[in-house]
Amino acid sequence: MAFANSSISDIIATTIQSRSGELADNVTNNNALLRRLKERGNVKTFSGGNVILQEIMYTDPTTNNTNSYSGYEVLNVGQNSPISAAQFSITQYASAVTISGLEMIQNSGKEAIIDLLDGRMAVAEAQLANRISGDLYGDGTGNAGKNLTGLAAAVPDDPTTGTYGGINRAVWSFWQSKKFSAATDGGGAGAVSSTTIQGYMDALAVQLVRGTDKPDLIVADNNYYRFYLQSLQAIQRITESGSGLAGAGFASLKYYGAGMASDVVLDGGIGSSTYNSGSGNANHMWFLNTKYLHFRPHKDRNFVPIGGERQAVNQDAIVKLIGWAGNLTCSGSQFQGVLIA
């Protein structure tokens, strides 16, 4: 399609392209979970297919041939296949950057166009980053099931039912995460509060330790972060500064229990009604072993321009899309847990 200024579409495309790598970094740095996954090297692209496959290791008691023996005893050499894969759908996200014909005339110089686009792209990028960061805490059912499958799916309130990653939790107990409910598991100690939260955290944490495997990141909503903060004030355990997630600007504390030293981060704050209460995730504290969590963008759709310029037949405007495709995957649900009311 021809434009009065044919270089405009090229300017838009090159300006977006030059910012795509920065946008990918900004998104991972905008979210404590994604930042930890990036530090672990668990932000890994995939190249194709109709689903994302995440390899898992498990023990099937019907085929497990591991046993002790004595002398010439016949050994069980039957097939043992403890390696499989969970599968996750490819979710898609896009944000639009637009410029009208009038704006092209008013900003006819190349530098003026770029300045205008910088502002527009900053808004689009922030919206895309915030949307994906927020959806990381959902269960994938939002927007008619088109959202990515976040923590509410990976670590649900009821881990004994439902299918996650194509694996039925009711059938395969190794795929069940852990939950601790103050109401049903608290032994009458009362609701989650500043006086009960540490005991409840300990009770959940000990269920998630296997050798050196243990949670390294605890993500809390506003309410539970505030309870944990209040529980520490009497002993003056102060927020870390200058290193780790606190040094990266996140509201962060430490949890020492069950032989672990985990970061406790706030996922709420401004906009939390959208990402927590609005998605049913208020009063949640996730205990995450990020070794088994993965952020999987497609290699060709990792915050990059989608297609060429677009102009409606009845509008004097150009639209460019910034897109992302992928999902959050898990290779070890049994190492994840959630504290709920």
N, C-alpha and C positions, 0 to 999 in steps of 0.2 A: 504494500500500500504506500502511495506517495504522500509526502508531507511537504509543506511550503519550505520548511527547513529540514532537509533530509538528514542532517547530522545529529538532530535532537535525539532520535531513537538510539543512535550509537552512544551518545553521551550518557543517556540513562542506563544503557546496558553496561557500559564500562565502569560507570560510577558504582552501580550495584555490585558488579563482579569484584571490584577492588575492595569492597567492604565485606564480602561474604565470609572470608576467613576470620575477620575480626568479629563478625556476628556470631559465628560458631563458638569462639572463645568467650564472648560476652554471655552467651546463654549458659554455658557450663559454669562460668564464674558467678552467675546470678543466683545459683541454687546450691545449697550446701551439699545435697546428695550428689548432684552432677559433678560438683567440684571434687568430691572425694572419689567418685568413679574415675574421673579424669586422672587424678593423682595415682590411682591404682593401675592405670592403663586399661580400664574397663569401658572406655568409650571407643568402640570398635565398629567400623563400617562393615556393611555386607554388600555383595555385588549383584544379587538378583534372586530370582525365584518368586513364587507366589506367597510364601510365608518366610518368616525369620526362624531359623533353627538354632536352638541353644543346647549344646551338648550337656548331658547330665550323667553323673555316676550314682548308682543306687545299689542296694542289696535286695535281690529277689529270693526270699527264703525257699522257694520251690526249686531253684537252680543253684543255690549256693553250695559249692563243693568243698569249701574250706573246713578242715577238721584236723584234730590230732590223730596220731596213729602209733602203732608199735611194731617194730621189726618188719616181718614180711607181710603184714596185713595188706589186703587189697585196697588200693586207694580209689576214691571216687574221681573219675576223670570225665564225668558227664559235662555237657556244655554249660558254661557259666557265662552269661551275657549281661553284665552289670552296667553296660553303657548304652544309653539311648539318647533321645533328644526331645526337648519340649519345643512346641512351635507356637509362634506368635504372629498375629496379623500385622500387615504393613499399614500403619496409619499415616495420614497425610495432613499437612498444615500449610497454609499460605497466607501471606499478607500482601496487600496491594499498594503500590506507589503510583500516584497519578499526577498528570500535568495537563492542563487544558491548553487549547490553542491560544486563548487570551494571555495566559501566563507565559507561553512561549514568546509571544510578541512583546510583552512587558519586560521579559528577561531575555532579550535576544542575544546577549553576549554569552560566550561559553562559560566564563567564570560565574556570571549571574545565574545561569541555569544550574550549574553545579552547586552553588550556594543554596538555591531553592531546593534542589533534590536532597542535599545533606539534611536539611531540616525534616523533609518528608520521610526520608529513610530512617532517621533517628526515631521518629514516632512509630513507623511500621516495625522496625526491629524491636523496639521496646515492647510493643504489643505482642509480637510473636514470641519473644523470650518469656514474657510474663504468662502467656497462655500455656505454653508448654511446661513451664515451671509449675504452674497451678495444676495442670492435668496430671502431673506426676503423682499427685496425691489422690487421684480419683480411681474408679474401678473400671474405666473404659466404656461405661454405658452412656455417658454424656453425649449430647449432640447426636442422638439416635444411634449410639454405639460406634461412632466414628472417632472418639477420643482414644488416646493411647491407654494401655492397661497399666495403671500406676500402682501405688502402694496398697490402696484399698482392695485391689485384686490380688496382688502378690502376697499381702499379709492381711487377710480379711478378719473381720470380727469373729466369724465362725469358720475356722480352718478345716472342719471335718466334712464339708459338703461343697458341691460345685466343681466345675472343671476349670483349670488354669493351665495355660500352655498346652492344651490338648490332653492333659492328664487328669483323671477323675480322682479327686482327693478322698472321696469316700471309699475307693477301692485301694488306692496306694497310700498307705500311712506315711511313707517316707516323704511324701510331697505335702504333708500338712505342716504349716507353720504353727507357732504357739501363740496363745492369747492368755491374758490374765485380766479377768473382770473383777473389779472391786465388789460388785454386787453379788456375784456367784462364787468367786474364788477367794474373797477376802476374809472368810471365816468370821464374819460379823464385826470386823474391825472398823467398818464404816466406809463412807464415800471417799474418793480420792481427795486429799487435802494436803496442806503443808505438813501435817503431822503423820500422815499415813503413806505418802507417796514413796518415800525411800524404802520402806518395808515391802511395798508392792513391786517396786523396781527390782529389788533383790530377789523376790520370789519368781519373777519372770526371767531375770538374767541367768539364774542357775540352770534353767531349763534349756539354755541356748549355748551351752559350753560343751565342746567335744575336743579334748586335747588342746591344741593351740587355736582351734576355731572358736571364736567368740565375737559378739557384737563389737564393732568399732565406732559406730555412729548411732546416736539416739536422737530422733527428730520429734519435737514436741510442738503441739499447738499452743496458742496463747495461754490458755488456762493451765495446762499441765506444766508448761515452762515456768509460769509464775509460781505455781505450788512448789516446784523443785527449787527455784531461786529462794523463796521464802524459807524453805526447810534448811538451807545452807547459811542463812544470814546469822544465825546464832553462833556459828563457828567461824564466820568471816572467811568462807572459801570464796575467793575473788575470781572474777572472769579472767581467763588468760589474756595476755596481750603480747603482740609481736610475733606470734608463731601459730601455726595450725590454722584452724578455721576462724578463730578469734582474730588472728593477725590479718586474715583476709577480709575482715569487716563484718563477719557474722556474729550475732549475739550467741555466745558460746560459753558453756561451763564444762566441768569434768564430772564424770561419774566413776567412782572407784568401788567396785563390788564384784563378787563372783570371780575374783582373780583377773579383772579387766580394768583398763583405763580407757573409757570411751568418751568421745566428745558428745555433749548434749547441746543441740542447736535449736533455735527458734525458727519454725517455718511459717509463723503467723505474721504479726505486725500489721503494717498498712496493707489493705486489700485482703486480709485474712478471712473476711466474711465470704469472699468469693471462693477461696481455695480450701477453706476448712468447714465452717458452718454450712455454707451453701452446698457443699458436696457431701454432707453427712459426716465430716471428719473432725468436728469439734470434739474436745475431750479425748484425744488420742495421743499416744506416745509410742513411736515405732522404734524397736530395737533391731538394728540392721547390721548384718555381716556383709559389708559391701564387696567382699571377695566374690560373692555369688550373685551379685547384681550387675547388669550390663546395660549401657545406653547404646543402642544399635541404629545409627543413621545409615541410610543408603549412600553409597560413595558418590553418586551423581545427583543427590538431592539433599545435600547437607547445608542448608541455608544459602542457596544459590538462586540466580534468576531462573524462572520457569519459562521456556519458550521465548518467542520473539515479542515484538511490540504488538499491542492490541489496540484497535480503535473501532468503536461501535459505528455502524453505518449512519446513525442519527445523532452522533455526538462529536464535537470537536475537541477530542482529548485522547491522550495516550495513557495506557495502563501497563505497568510491568508488575509481575508477581515475584515475590521472594518465597521460596518453598523449602519444606523439609519433609522427609518421609522416614519412618522407622518405628521403633518402639522401645520400651523398657522391658528387658528380659531378665529371667532368673534361672540359675542353675542349681539352686539349693534352698528351696522353700523352708526346709526343716531347720535352717539356721536363722530364721527371721522370727520376730515376735512383736506383739502389740499389747499395750496396756490400755484398757478402756474402762468406762464408768461401771 
